[in-house]
Amino acid sequence: MKFSKLEGMKVFSSDAALVGEVEGADVDTKKWSLTHLHIELADDAVTKMGHKKPFLGSITINLPTDYIKTVGDVINLDRTLQEIKKTPSSK
């Protein structure tokens, strides 16, 4: 699958909360594989994760690709929103 197909896809947690949309990714150039997805948080997710919504712009988190359960029309994760909140890369 081309990364361009992932860009802009909606991402949902295992508890069916909209986390946000894919904005970018990190690539391990030694293995040529995706390691993390950059997710621009949805407004509701910002609040539920305890972040303060910026006046301008958005909050982007980096989630390990290990969190991905399925990819179809949307990306479903195998973690709840609260579990994602505890991920070091999402702070």
Secondary structure as the mmCIF struct_conf table of DSSP 4:
data_model
#
loop_
_struct_conf.conf_type_id
_struct_conf.id
_struct_conf.beg_label_comp_id
_struct_conf.beg_label_asym_id
_struct_conf.beg_label_seq_id
_struct_conf.end_label_comp_id
_struct_conf.end_label_asym_id
_struct_conf.end_label_seq_id
HELX_RH_AL_P HELX_RH_AL_P1 PHE A 3 LEU A 6
TURN_TY1_P TURN_TY1_P1 GLU A 7 GLY A 8
STRN STRN1 LYS A 10 PHE A 12
TURN_TY1_P TURN_TY1_P2 SER A 14 ASP A 15
BEND BEND1 ALA A 16 ALA A 16
STRN STRN2 LEU A 18 ASP A 28
TURN_TY1_P TURN_TY1_P3 THR A 29 TRP A 32
STRN STRN3 SER A 33 LEU A 41
HELX_LH_PP_P HELX_LH_PP_P1 ALA A 42 ALA A 42
HELX_RH_AL_P HELX_RH_AL_P2 ASP A 43 LYS A 48
TURN_TY1_P TURN_TY1_P4 MET A 49 GLY A 50
HELX_LH_PP_P HELX_LH_PP_P2 HIS A 51 PRO A 54
BEND BEND2 PHE A 55 GLY A 57
STRN STRN4 THR A 60 PRO A 64
HELX_RH_3T_P HELX_RH_3T_P1 THR A 65 TYR A 67
STRN STRN5 ILE A 68 VAL A 71
BEND BEND3 GLY A 72 VAL A 74
STRN STRN6 ILE A 75 LEU A 77
BEND BEND4 ASP A 78 ARG A 79
HELX_RH_AL_P HELX_RH_AL_P3 LEU A 81 LYS A 85
TURN_TY1_P TURN_TY1_P5 LYS A 86 LYS A 86
HELX_RH_3T_P HELX_RH_3T_P2 PRO A 88 SER A 90
#
